[in-house]
Amino acid sequence: MRRGLLGRVALAVEPALISLCFAFFCLWLDRHGIRVIDEGGVRERVDERILALIFLPGAIGFALYAVSLLVGPVRALRETFGPIFVVDGYLRTRGRDDYSDRGCTGYVAVLLDDKRVACEWTTRGEGDLPFVVQPALLEFSEYGGIHTVDGQSTQVLPQNFPAFGVGAKAPPSPSDRRL
């Protein structure tokens, strides 16, 4: 997750620098925009501060663009530090409803022991999910989904995922590939 954030920070550097340059141009023109031109003994005062207004929207636009590049990854990184919950409750699957997004095949939910919904996620794939409620010991996080069901991994993170993700970028071994 941090690697993705750092990639977006690298992309946001360019619009941030352009924003700073435009802001500098705007301030410089505002401070030094009045000149006196002496042509053939005639002194004329020229006000070029109006040019500062050209750079101001550019500075604001590029700053907003740089921030917008970082909003999603910063939110995702913040959510990865959220707690991991362990619930002895129920796993529920259900099909689409009238409010489902296109491509959604249904929903998977973790229910507490009194069958209240703890968290629910949309699913993607082929066909609709059936309505099934089954008791289970579940480990999940709001951002990462369901990690284990009755001690069995759901492959949100592979079993051989290294501690702290160090070395996770290595190419998959033949045993990691699934048909």
Secondary structure as GFF3:
##gff-version 3
##sequence-region A 1 179
A	DSSP	alpha_helix	2	32	.	.	.	ID=ss1
A	DSSP	beta_strand	34	39	.	.	.	ID=ss2
A	DSSP	beta_strand	42	47	.	.	.	ID=ss3
A	DSSP	three_ten_helix	49	51	.	.	.	ID=ss4
A	DSSP	alpha_helix	52	80	.	.	.	ID=ss5
A	DSSP	beta_strand	85	94	.	.	.	ID=ss6
A	DSSP	beta_strand	104	111	.	.	.	ID=ss7
A	DSSP	beta_strand	117	124	.	.	.	ID=ss8
A	DSSP	beta_strand	132	141	.	.	.	ID=ss9
A	DSSP	beta_strand	145	149	.	.	.	ID=ss10
A	DSSP	beta_strand	152	153	.	.	.	ID=ss11
A	DSSP	three_ten_helix	163	165	.	.	.	ID=ss12
A	DSSP	three_ten_helix	174	176	.	.	.	ID=ss13
###
